[in-house]
Amino acid sequence: MAARSLAAVVDDIARFYETLTPLSLTRLDVFYARDARFKDPFNEVIGVAAIIRIFEHMFASVDAPRFIVHTRLVDGEQAMLGWDFLFGMGRRDIVIRGVSHLRFDGDGRVVLHRDYWDAAEELYAKLPVLGALMRTLQRRLSVPQPV
């Protein structure tokens, strides 16, 4: 696949994620190979059906989830997407910043999707009880900076 056409595929995937809804999940197989692998800090699955279940669970577990893709890098048969994941949890609005590494097959479908984000900084630190613990740990473990 030529780099230019892969860039177009990556743009389409970014738009797909930015407009993701429970109904649009049925279109995931347009972008992903049947036996695609997906991994994030909480999940590791194989197959489009299993990936769809992860996103169904997302929609069932948090309020108004949405992605904003702000960076696209394409190199050979792989790409990196930088994104913000915004959602509500209770009365709190949360933003998680992360990156997805995508590898493609010869047909331009994703065969590997790996999400990288720091669960401790991006999620746990923003929760009421765990957040206080995380901030305490951070203060104790970080190197003091000269003033």
Phi, psi and omega in degrees: 000132181289149182302322181295316180289328175293323176300321178294320177298316180297320176299318179296319179294318178300315178297320178302311181291325180289340180245018185300133175222165176304325180288324183286348178302333180295345179267002183303325182291349173291328186256338187243140173293152184307320183254032180299149177257141178227134177217135171221182183300343183244344188224151169211112185222165176232132175106145182301317181300319180291323178294318178301319179300324178299314181287326173299317178297321177302311181295328180280337189261335182231163182267133172048054179289141175203155180248143170238116179268119183247349180221137175227123175234128181240133179214112180062236181255033178217163179211157173237133174244124172268135187213162168244135176249117182250138177197166176254146175220106187066233179264006184257139170263131185236142175236126174247129178257133182204184181222139173249131174259123181242133171245143186242151172273182182296341178269001180083019177258147181291128175251341177217128177231113180237121179264134177241121172200154186270101182300324181294311183283316188277337183234300186301320182293343182265355179271145188307298185285311180295327180300316179297318178296315181297319179295321177297314178299318181298316179298320183285328186263346182276150180283129178298138180265140179297146181262000000 
